Amino acid sequence: MDAIDYKILLENIFQKAGQLLQVRDSTEVEIAKLNQLFCATLNMVPHDQRLFFKSRMVEIGAMKDCGLNEGIRNVLLAADGWMTCTMVRDMLVKIGFDFSSYDSNPLPSICTALRRWKPEEVEAGKVNGVNAYRWKRRIASVKRGAESADVLELVTAKLSS
């Protein structure tokens, strides 16, 4: 009976996982863009009909009845680059996010929420001296993982010896 080469098997699993993560990421981005279009279009429908359409999107799982964090996540996923707190707020307003429960300016809440994201999910930086954020694409981390395959080989060789 042939011996199983576990190293090759693990490498194949890694490659397949990377491909699937890439598909998942691009699908999440497309869903976020559809959600933005849906919310913007929903504002054009009479108020008494909005709940019907929104519940249908929630029902099929294409949209969550979202709070601020989910709204920010959708905005960052659909964005092509860095976004400041003000840009995120403006996009949330544009897509019809309901800020009626906020007693004052929602901008501080948005800035706080953006700062609290995990560094593995949201990258923070500066654009023209202003704090800016963007959603981290997992594709980059998969590539970094591929680059560190040599390290994995060294660790595996060390463990097996």
C-alpha positions as CSV (number, residue, x, y, z in Angstrom):
1,M,0.0,0.0,0.0
2,D,1.3,3.5,-0.9
3,A,2.2,5.8,1.9
4,I,0.1,9.0,2.1
5,D,2.1,12.1,1.7
6,Y,0.4,14.3,4.4
7,K,2.5,17.3,3.4
8,I,1.0,17.2,-0.2
9,L,-2.5,16.6,1.3
10,L,-2.2,19.6,3.6
11,E,-0.9,21.8,0.8
12,N,-3.9,20.8,-1.4
13,I,-6.3,21.5,1.5
14,F,-4.6,24.9,2.0
15,Q,-5.0,25.7,-1.7
16,K,-8.6,24.7,-1.8
17,A,-9.4,26.7,1.4
18,G,-7.7,29.8,-0.2
19,Q,-9.8,29.5,-3.3
20,L,-13.0,29.1,-1.3
21,L,-12.1,32.1,0.9
22,Q,-11.5,34.1,-2.2
23,V,-15.0,33.2,-3.5
24,R,-16.6,33.9,-0.1
25,D,-14.9,37.3,0.1
26,S,-16.0,38.4,-3.4
27,T,-19.5,37.1,-2.7
28,E,-19.7,39.1,0.6
29,V,-18.6,42.2,-1.3
30,E,-21.3,41.7,-4.0
31,I,-24.0,41.1,-1.3
32,A,-22.9,44.3,0.5
33,K,-23.2,46.2,-2.8
34,L,-26.6,44.7,-3.4
35,N,-27.7,45.7,0.1
36,Q,-26.6,49.3,-0.5
37,L,-28.6,49.4,-3.8
38,F,-31.5,47.7,-2.1
39,C,-31.6,50.2,0.8
40,A,-31.2,53.2,-1.6
41,T,-34.0,51.8,-3.8
42,L,-36.2,51.0,-0.8
43,N,-36.3,54.7,0.1
44,M,-38.2,55.2,-3.2
45,V,-41.0,52.9,-2.2
46,P,-43.9,54.3,-0.1
47,H,-43.1,53.9,3.7
48,D,-46.0,51.4,4.3
49,Q,-44.5,49.0,1.7
50,R,-40.9,49.1,2.9
51,L,-41.3,46.6,5.7
52,F,-42.6,44.0,3.3
53,F,-39.6,44.3,1.0
54,K,-37.1,44.5,3.8
55,S,-38.5,41.4,5.5
56,R,-38.2,39.5,2.3
57,M,-34.5,40.3,2.0
58,V,-34.0,39.3,5.7
59,E,-36.1,36.1,5.1
60,I,-33.8,34.9,2.3
61,G,-30.7,35.8,4.3
62,A,-29.4,38.4,1.9
63,M,-29.8,41.1,4.6
64,K,-29.8,41.3,8.3
65,D,-32.0,43.7,10.2
66,C,-28.9,45.6,10.8
67,G,-27.6,47.8,13.6
68,L,-24.8,50.3,13.3
69,N,-22.0,47.7,13.2
70,E,-23.6,45.7,10.4
71,G,-24.3,48.9,8.5
72,I,-20.7,49.9,8.8
73,R,-19.5,46.5,7.8
74,N,-21.6,46.6,4.6
75,V,-20.3,50.1,3.8
76,L,-16.7,49.1,4.2
77,L,-17.2,45.8,2.3
78,A,-18.7,47.7,-0.7
79,A,-16.1,50.5,-0.6
80,D,-13.2,50.4,-3.1
81,G,-10.7,52.0,-0.7
82,W,-10.2,54.0,2.4
83,M,-13.2,55.6,4.1
84,T,-13.2,58.3,6.8
85,C,-15.8,58.3,9.6
86,T,-17.6,61.1,7.7
87,M,-17.6,59.2,4.5
88,V,-19.0,56.1,6.3
89,R,-21.7,58.3,7.9
90,D,-22.6,59.9,4.6
91,M,-22.9,56.5,2.9
92,L,-25.1,55.1,5.7
93,V,-27.4,58.2,5.3
94,K,-27.4,57.7,1.5
95,I,-28.5,54.0,1.8
96,G,-31.2,55.0,4.3
97,F,-29.7,53.8,7.6
98,D,-32.2,54.7,10.4
99,F,-30.5,57.2,12.7
100,S,-33.8,58.2,14.3
101,S,-32.9,56.5,17.6
102,Y,-29.8,58.7,18.0
103,D,-30.4,61.7,20.2
104,S,-27.5,63.7,18.8
105,N,-24.9,63.5,16.0
106,P,-24.3,59.8,15.1
107,L,-20.7,60.6,13.9
108,P,-19.0,59.9,17.3
109,S,-20.8,56.5,17.5
110,I,-19.6,55.7,14.0
111,C,-16.0,56.7,14.8
112,T,-16.1,54.7,18.0
113,A,-17.5,51.6,16.3
114,L,-14.8,51.9,13.6
115,R,-12.0,52.0,16.2
116,R,-13.4,48.9,17.9
117,W,-13.2,46.6,14.9
118,K,-10.6,43.8,15.2
119,P,-7.4,44.6,13.3
120,E,-7.8,41.3,11.4
121,E,-11.1,42.7,9.9
122,V,-10.6,46.4,9.5
123,E,-7.4,48.2,8.7
124,A,-6.9,51.6,10.2
125,G,-4.7,54.3,8.6
126,K,-4.5,58.0,7.7
127,V,-5.7,59.7,4.5
128,N,-4.6,63.3,4.2
129,G,-4.0,63.3,8.0
130,V,-7.5,62.0,8.8
131,N,-8.2,58.6,10.3
132,A,-9.5,56.2,7.7
133,Y,-10.6,52.6,7.6
134,R,-11.0,49.8,5.1
135,W,-12.2,46.2,5.3
136,K,-9.3,43.8,5.1
137,R,-9.6,41.3,2.3
138,R,-8.8,37.8,3.4
139,I,-7.1,37.1,0.1
140,A,-4.1,39.0,1.4
141,S,-3.8,36.9,4.5
142,V,-4.1,33.7,2.3
143,K,-1.2,35.0,0.2
144,R,0.8,35.8,3.3
145,G,0.1,32.2,4.4
146,A,1.4,30.9,1.1
147,E,4.5,33.0,1.6
148,S,5.0,31.5,5.0
149,A,4.7,27.9,3.7
150,D,8.5,27.7,4.0
151,V,8.2,28.4,7.7
152,L,5.5,25.7,7.9
153,E,7.9,23.3,6.2
154,L,10.6,24.1,8.7
155,V,8.3,23.6,11.7
156,T,6.9,20.4,10.2
157,A,10.4,19.1,9.6
158,K,11.5,20.1,13.1
159,L,8.5,18.3,14.7
160,S,9.0,15.1,12.6
161,S,12.7,14.8,13.5
